[in-house]
Amino acid sequence: QVLQITSTGLFPSSFKTKNPLFWNTWAQRTLKNALILQKLNQNTAKNLILFLGDGMGIPTVTAARILKGQLSRQSGEETQLEMDKFPFVALSKTYNTNAQVADSAGTATAYLCGVKANEGTVGVSAAAVRSQCNTTQGNEVTSILRWAKEAGKSVGIVTTTRVNHATPSAAYAHCVDRDWYSDGEMPAEAVQAGCKDIARQLFENIPNIDVIMGGGRKYMFPKNQSDVEYPGEKKHFGTRIDRRNLVEEWNNRMKNKNAYYVWNKKELLSLNPNSVDYLLGLFEPGDLPYDLERNNETDPSLTEMVEVAIKILKKNPSGFYLLVEGGRIDHGHHEGKAKQALHEAVEMDRAIGHAGLMTSIYDTMTVVTADHSHMFNFGGYTPRGNTIFGLAPMLSDVDQKPFTAILYGNGPGFKVVNGLRENVSTLDYEENNYKAQSAVPLSMETHGGEDVAVFAKGPMAHLLHGVHEQNYIPHVMAYAACIGQNRDHCMSSSGASSLSAALPSLTALLTLIRLFC
């Protein structure tokens, strides 16, 4: 036997990798699988799922792959992430219309609404100017979530951040400032001018979004109202100046519609999805905790939320659109906490695998991508199987000190001790909240500007190939599902498109008949 098979797939033992037969056999198997893909899946996508790893650049994908393997006591490098198994891969150019290195708001507008936009704005075109309320009206752009809803599909949003954070908000809101979470975060003049906060738009813009899960509870309640989970902590009190209780309003509006509001894991998992048509789950006042710090009793994992969402959404015979965000990958990187970020990426990959078990590639298009990258990387000639959070196998030939494989180009990990770089061997560099060293000191690490990967499977997944502008993604997904503006090719089910395809052949035949008769 050349290949050893485990629950994580195929991986080589040390002596087998020295045998050329191992690599040749593996490559030939991969080749056979690739040849099968030449028969393209051109079915109509009944369901669409977009997994968005916020800040999940290619170095993060690679490091998460190694971590996933090492969590299963493997070397790690040969491990396959669930997204690695997708047959089609492309690159996405992430720049905003006014920024070479993008932010999460402008990019969300691109991959959800199909148009590139300015940084800091959601659901509006580049004609809108950040924080200028009077540039909103007339510049709104709609999202694929709305296109799906209008086509009769069920729609859902699941995130580990606030449900009114940059990524999810572009699915339903039109706002010139991503930070206008509630009216309590808005300038008074913007409120007076008629601009709406993002939390309010979640409930008003697209009626009856079927599933909403994430954090952000405090933005839904009147200012200074105590939180149900943290009643004594003022930082979690409600923020709404207009005194509206958006959750109560939702409950009243959804009466007699099999609708449920939940705020903890126990309530969520006690639901029977077969009897739930609408679900609002707000599990924290702000963002959900990092997966490494999550209370398993009170906060659901991303995988658990995705499972419930799909069970509810898939009841619709017309199908569904689901946006899933692994949003705290980004937060971990901003804080220089690579271990937090990578564990978030591994958890999102687990959710991707679980969604795959609940759906079929024959009628479900699944896309996995990122909005942007980060100034994160790893290197240093580390040997095979080196713990991803460990040291490089050498000292710096400049300051004679060790360094970790993981480093940031900038961020909070920059530290000088007695005029010299800190000696990391004196620290617990594998601790959950260790801040990896950075070249440039910043209180918060920044995004990276390189292209990000797009993984795709299911109907029309082959249309995601090569290098694309980020705003191309929702156009492909809409085309696959016959929603939005590209629907002419979908008439084949009624025979109309088949007839139009046959007309050129019929015309040629009639011409020949005339010539010979």
C-alpha positions in Angstrom: 0.0 0.0 0.0 1.4 3.4 -1.0 -1.3 5.6 0.5 -2.4 5.5 4.1 -6.1 6.6 4.6 -7.4 8.4 7.6 -10.4 10.4 8.5 -8.5 13.5 7.2 -8.0 11.9 3.8 -4.7 10.8 2.2 -1.5 11.6 3.9 2.0 10.2 3.4 4.1 8.6 6.2 7.7 9.8 6.2 9.2 6.7 4.5 6.5 6.6 1.8 7.2 10.1 0.6 10.7 9.0 -0.4 9.2 6.6 -2.9 8.4 8.2 -6.3 5.6 5.7 -6.6 3.7 7.5 -3.8 3.7 10.9 -5.6 3.0 9.4 -9.1 0.1 7.4 -7.8 -1.4 10.4 -6.0 -1.0 12.6 -9.1 -2.5 10.0 -11.4 -5.6 9.7 -9.1 -5.9 13.5 -9.1 -5.6 13.5 -12.9 -8.4 11.0 -13.3 -10.6 13.2 -11.1 -9.8 16.2 -13.2 -10.7 14.4 -16.4 -14.1 13.6 -14.9 -14.6 17.4 -14.5 -14.5 17.9 -18.3 -18.2 17.0 -18.2 -19.5 20.3 -16.9 -22.4 20.6 -14.5 -24.8 22.9 -16.4 -27.8 22.3 -14.2 -29.9 25.1 -12.9 -28.9 25.9 -9.3 -31.9 25.5 -7.0 -29.9 26.6 -4.1 -27.0 29.1 -3.7 -24.6 29.2 -0.7 -21.8 31.8 -0.3 -19.3 31.2 2.4 -17.3 34.4 3.0 -14.2 34.2 5.1 -13.6 37.8 6.2 -9.9 38.5 5.8 -9.2 34.9 4.6 -6.3 35.6 2.2 -4.4 32.7 0.6 -1.7 32.6 3.3 -4.6 32.2 5.9 -6.1 29.3 3.8 -2.7 27.5 3.7 -2.0 28.0 7.4 -5.5 26.9 8.3 -5.0 23.7 6.2 -1.9 22.9 8.2 -3.6 23.7 11.5 -6.6 21.5 10.6 -4.2 18.6 10.0 -2.2 19.2 13.1 -5.4 19.3 15.2 -5.8 15.7 14.0 -2.2 14.9 14.9 -1.1 14.9 11.3 1.8 16.7 9.8 -0.7 19.2 8.3 0.7 20.2 4.9 -1.0 17.3 3.0 -4.4 17.8 4.7 -7.3 18.9 2.6 -9.7 21.6 3.7 -13.2 21.2 2.6 -12.8 24.1 0.3 -9.7 22.5 -1.2 -12.0 19.7 -2.5 -14.0 22.1 -4.7 -13.2 21.5 -8.3 -13.0 25.1 -9.6 -10.8 27.8 -8.3 -10.4 31.4 -9.4 -8.7 34.6 -8.1 -10.7 37.7 -7.2 -9.3 41.3 -7.5 -10.4 43.0 -4.3 -9.7 46.7 -4.7 -12.4 49.2 -4.0 -13.3 52.0 -6.5 -11.3 54.4 -4.3 -8.9 52.1 -2.6 -6.0 49.9 -3.7 -6.3 47.9 -0.4 -9.9 47.3 0.3 -12.2 47.3 3.3 -15.0 44.9 4.0 -17.9 47.2 3.1 -16.9 48.1 -0.4 -15.9 44.5 -1.1 -19.3 43.2 0.3 -21.1 45.5 -2.1 -19.0 43.9 -4.9 -19.6 40.2 -4.2 -23.2 40.7 -3.1 -24.5 43.5 -5.3 -22.4 43.0 -8.4 -20.9 46.5 -8.5 -17.6 47.8 -7.1 -18.0 50.6 -4.5 -16.1 53.0 -2.3 -14.6 51.8 1.0 -16.8 52.2 4.0 -20.1 52.1 2.1 -22.6 49.2 1.7 -25.3 48.6 -0.9 -24.6 51.9 -2.8 -22.6 52.6 -5.9 -19.4 54.5 -6.1 -21.4 57.7 -6.7 -22.1 57.6 -3.0 -19.6 59.3 -0.7 -18.8 57.8 2.7 -20.6 59.5 5.6 -22.4 62.0 3.3 -26.1 61.1 3.9 -27.3 63.2 0.9 -25.4 60.9 -1.5 -27.5 57.9 -0.6 -30.7 58.4 -2.5 -30.5 57.4 -6.1 -27.3 55.4 -5.7 -28.7 52.3 -4.1 -27.8 48.9 -5.6 -29.6 45.7 -4.8 -28.1 42.4 -3.7 -28.3 38.8 -4.8 -30.2 38.1 -1.6 -32.9 40.4 -2.8 -32.9 38.9 -6.3 -33.3 35.5 -4.7 -36.1 36.6 -2.5 -37.9 38.2 -5.4 -37.6 35.0 -7.3 -39.5 33.2 -4.6 -36.5 31.6 -2.8 -36.0 31.6 0.9 -33.0 33.6 2.0 -30.7 33.6 5.1 -27.8 35.3 6.7 -25.5 33.6 9.2 -22.5 35.4 10.7 -20.1 35.2 13.6 -20.0 39.0 13.7 -22.9 41.5 14.3 -25.7 40.9 11.8 -25.4 44.6 10.9 -21.7 44.4 10.3 -20.1 45.3 7.0 -20.4 41.9 5.2 -24.0 41.0 6.1 -25.3 44.5 5.8 -24.5 44.8 2.1 -27.1 42.0 1.5 -30.0 44.2 2.7 -28.9 47.8 3.5 -28.1 50.9 1.5 -25.8 53.0 3.7 -23.0 55.5 3.1 -21.3 54.5 6.4 -20.7 51.0 7.6 -20.4 52.2 11.2 -24.0 53.4 11.4 -25.0 50.3 13.2 -28.0 52.0 15.0 -29.1 55.6 15.1 -27.0 55.9 18.3 -23.9 55.7 16.1 -25.1 58.2 13.5 -24.5 61.9 13.4 -27.7 63.8 14.3 -27.8 65.6 11.0 -27.8 62.3 9.1 -30.7 61.1 11.1 -32.6 64.4 10.6 -31.8 64.2 6.8 -33.7 60.8 6.7 -30.8 58.3 6.5 -31.6 55.0 8.2 -29.3 53.1 10.4 -28.3 49.6 9.3 -30.1 47.7 12.1 -33.4 49.3 11.1 -32.8 48.5 7.5 -32.3 44.8 8.3 -36.0 44.7 9.2 -37.4 47.2 6.8 -35.7 46.9 3.4 -36.3 43.3 2.5 -39.5 42.0 4.1 -39.3 38.7 5.9 -35.7 37.5 5.5 -36.3 33.9 6.5 -33.2 33.3 8.7 -31.0 35.8 10.4 -28.3 34.6 12.9 -25.3 36.3 14.5 -24.6 38.9 17.1 -25.5 42.6 17.4 -28.3 42.4 20.0 -27.6 45.8 21.5 -28.3 47.7 18.3 -31.9 46.5 18.3 -33.0 47.8 21.7 -33.6 51.2 23.3 -30.7 53.2 24.6 -29.7 52.1 28.2 -32.0 49.0 28.2 -30.1 46.2 29.9 -29.1 43.1 28.0 -30.9 39.8 28.7 -27.6 37.9 29.0 -25.4 40.6 30.7 -27.9 42.7 32.6 -25.2 44.5 34.8 -22.8 45.4 32.0 -23.4 48.9 30.6 -21.3 48.3 27.5 -23.9 45.8 26.4 -26.9 48.1 27.0 -29.2 49.0 24.1 -28.0 51.9 21.8 -31.1 53.1 20.0 -31.9 56.7 20.5 -35.3 56.4 18.8 -36.3 54.1 21.7 -37.5 51.4 19.2 -37.4 47.8 20.1 -36.7 46.2 16.8 -36.9 42.6 18.1 -40.3 43.2 19.7 -41.5 44.8 16.5 -40.3 41.8 14.5 -42.1 39.4 16.9 -45.3 41.4 16.6 -45.1 41.5 12.8 -44.3 37.8 12.5 -47.1 36.5 14.7 -48.9 33.5 13.2 -46.0 32.9 10.8 -44.1 30.2 12.6 -41.5 32.7 13.5 -39.1 32.4 16.5 -36.6 34.8 18.2 -33.8 33.1 20.1 -30.8 34.5 22.0 -28.8 31.4 23.1 -27.7 28.0 21.9 -30.2 26.1 24.1 -33.1 27.9 22.6 -31.7 27.5 19.1 -31.2 23.8 19.3 -34.5 23.2 21.0 -36.3 24.3 17.9 -37.8 21.9 15.4 -36.7 23.3 12.0 -39.7 21.6 10.4 -42.0 23.9 12.3 -40.0 27.1 11.8 -40.4 29.3 8.8 -38.7 32.4 10.1 -35.8 32.6 12.6 -34.1 35.6 14.2 -31.2 34.6 16.4 -29.1 37.2 18.2 -26.6 35.5 20.4 -24.5 38.4 21.7 -24.8 42.1 22.2 -21.9 42.6 19.8 -19.8 40.0 17.8 -19.9 36.4 18.8 -16.8 35.3 20.8 -13.9 33.6 19.1 -14.5 29.9 18.6 -11.6 29.2 21.0 -13.3 31.2 23.7 -16.9 30.3 22.9 -19.1 29.1 25.8 -20.4 25.8 24.4 -23.5 26.1 26.6 -24.7 29.5 25.5 -23.2 30.3 22.1 -23.7 28.2 19.0 -20.8 27.4 16.7 -20.9 28.6 13.1 -21.5 24.9 12.0 -24.5 24.6 14.3 -26.0 27.8 13.0 -25.5 26.7 9.4 -27.1 23.4 10.0 -30.3 25.0 11.5 -30.4 27.6 8.7 -30.2 25.0 5.9 -32.8 22.8 7.6 -35.2 25.8 7.6 -34.4 27.2 4.2 -34.4 23.9 2.2 -38.1 23.4 2.9 -38.9 25.9 0.2 -39.4 23.9 -3.1 -38.1 26.9 -5.0 -34.8 26.7 -3.2 -32.7 29.2 -1.1 -29.9 31.6 -1.0 -27.7 31.6 2.1 -24.8 34.0 3.0 -22.5 32.6 5.7 -19.7 34.7 7.1 -16.7 33.5 9.1 -16.3 37.1 10.2 -13.9 36.9 13.1 -11.0 35.6 11.0 -10.6 39.2 10.2 -10.7 40.3 13.8 -8.1 37.8 14.9 -5.7 39.2 12.3 -6.4 42.8 13.1 -5.4 42.0 16.7 -2.3 40.1 15.6 -3.8 37.0 17.1 -3.0 34.4 14.4 -4.2 31.5 16.5 -7.6 33.0 17.0 -7.8 33.8 13.3 -6.8 30.4 12.1 -9.1 28.5 14.4 -11.9 30.7 13.1 -11.0 29.6 9.5 -10.9 26.0 10.5 -14.4 26.3 12.1 -15.7 27.9 8.9 -14.2 25.0 6.9 -16.0 22.6 9.2 -19.3 24.5 8.4 -18.5 24.2 4.7 -18.2 20.5 5.0 -21.4 20.1 7.0 -23.3 22.2 4.4 -21.9 19.9 1.7 -23.4 16.9 3.5 -26.8 18.6 3.7 -27.0 19.6 0.0 -26.2 18.2 -3.4 -23.7 19.4 -6.1 -26.4 18.6 -8.7 -28.7 21.5 -7.6 -26.6 23.6 -5.1 -23.9 26.0 -6.1 -21.5 26.7 -3.3 -18.9 29.4 -3.5 -16.2 30.1 -0.9 -14.1 33.2 -1.0 -12.8 36.2 1.0 -13.4 39.9 0.8 -9.7 40.8 1.2 -6.5 39.5 2.7 -4.3 40.6 5.6 -0.6 41.4 6.3 -0.3 37.9 7.6 2.2 35.3 6.4 4.4 32.4 7.6 7.8 31.2 6.5 11.4 30.8 7.7 12.3 27.4 6.2 10.3 25.5 8.8 10.6 21.7 8.5 7.8 19.4 7.6 5.3 19.1 10.4 6.5 22.1 12.3 3.7 23.4 14.5 2.1 26.3 12.6 2.5 28.5 15.6 6.0 27.4 16.3 9.5 28.9 15.8 11.5 28.9 12.6 14.5 26.5 12.8 17.1 29.2 12.8 18.1 32.4 14.6 18.1 35.7 12.8 21.6 36.3 11.4 21.1 40.0 12.2 20.0 40.2 15.9 20.8 36.5 16.8 17.3 35.9 18.2 14.6 33.3 17.3 11.5 34.2 15.5 8.1 32.5 14.9 7.2 31.2 11.5 4.0 33.4 11.6 4.7 37.1 11.3 2.7 40.2 10.3 3.9 43.0 8.1 2.3 45.5 10.5 0.3 45.4 13.7 0.3 45.4 17.5 2.9 42.6 17.8 5.8 45.1 17.3 7.8 45.3 20.5 11.2 46.6 21.4 13.0 45.6 24.6 16.1 47.6 25.6 16.3 48.9 22.0 16.2 45.4 20.5 13.5 43.1 19.1 11.8 41.1 21.8 13.1 37.6 22.3 10.1 35.4 21.5 11.6 32.3 23.2 10.8 34.0 26.5 7.1 34.1 25.7 4.3 31.6 25.3 4.0 32.0 21.5 1.5 29.2 21.2 -1.0 30.9 23.7 -4.4 31.6 22.2 -4.0 35.4 22.4 -0.3 35.7 21.6 0.3 38.6 19.3 2.7 37.6 16.6 5.6 40.0 15.9 5.2 42.6 13.2 7.6 44.7 11.2 5.7 48.0 11.7 4.0 49.1 14.9 0.3 49.7 14.6 -2.5 49.4 17.2 -4.5 47.4 14.6 -3.0 45.3 11.8 -4.2 46.2 8.3 -5.7 44.4 5.4 -3.6 43.1 2.5 -4.1 44.1 -1.1 -3.4 40.8 -3.0 -6.0 38.8 -4.8 -8.0 36.2 -2.9 -9.1 32.7 -3.9 -12.6 31.8 -5.0 -13.6 28.1 -4.6 -16.7 26.9 -6.4 -18.7 23.7 -6.9 -22.1 22.8 -8.2 -24.1 24.0 -11.2 -22.1 26.5 -13.4 -19.2 26.5 -11.0 -16.9 26.3 -14.0 -17.8 30.0 -14.8 -15.5 30.9 -11.9 -12.1 30.5 -13.4 -9.0 32.5 -14.0 -8.7 36.0 -12.6 -11.9 38.1 -12.1 -13.1 41.3 -10.7 -14.7 40.7 -7.4 -18.1 42.0 -8.5 -18.3 39.2 -11.1 -19.2 36.6 -8.4 -22.9 37.4 -7.8 -23.5 37.6 -11.6 -22.3 34.0 -11.9 -24.3 32.8 -9.0 -27.4 34.6 -10.3 -26.9 33.1 -13.7 -26.6 29.6 -12.3 -29.9 30.0 -10.4 -31.8 31.9 -13.1 -32.4 34.9 -10.9 -31.5 38.6 -11.4 -30.8 40.0 -14.9 -29.5 36.8 -16.7 -32.5 34.6 -17.3 -32.8 34.1 -21.0 -30.9 30.8 -20.9 -33.3 29.5 -18.4 -36.2 29.2 -20.8 -35.1 25.8 -21.9 -37.3 24.2 -19.4 -40.3 25.4 -21.4 -38.6 24.5 -24.6 -38.3 28.1 -25.8 -34.5 28.3 -25.5 -34.1 24.9 -27.2 -36.1 26.2 -30.1 -34.0 29.3 -30.4 -30.9 27.2 -30.3 -32.2 25.1 -33.1 -33.2 28.0 -35.4 -29.7 28.5 -37.0 -29.6 24.8 -37.9 -33.1 25.0 -39.4 -32.2 28.0 -41.4 -29.1 26.3 -42.8 -31.2 23.3 -43.8 -33.8 25.4 -45.6 -31.1 27.2 -47.5 -29.7 23.8 -48.7 -33.1 22.7 -49.8 -33.6 25.8 -51.9 -30.2 25.3 -53.5 -30.9 21.7 -54.5 -34.5 22.1 -55.5 
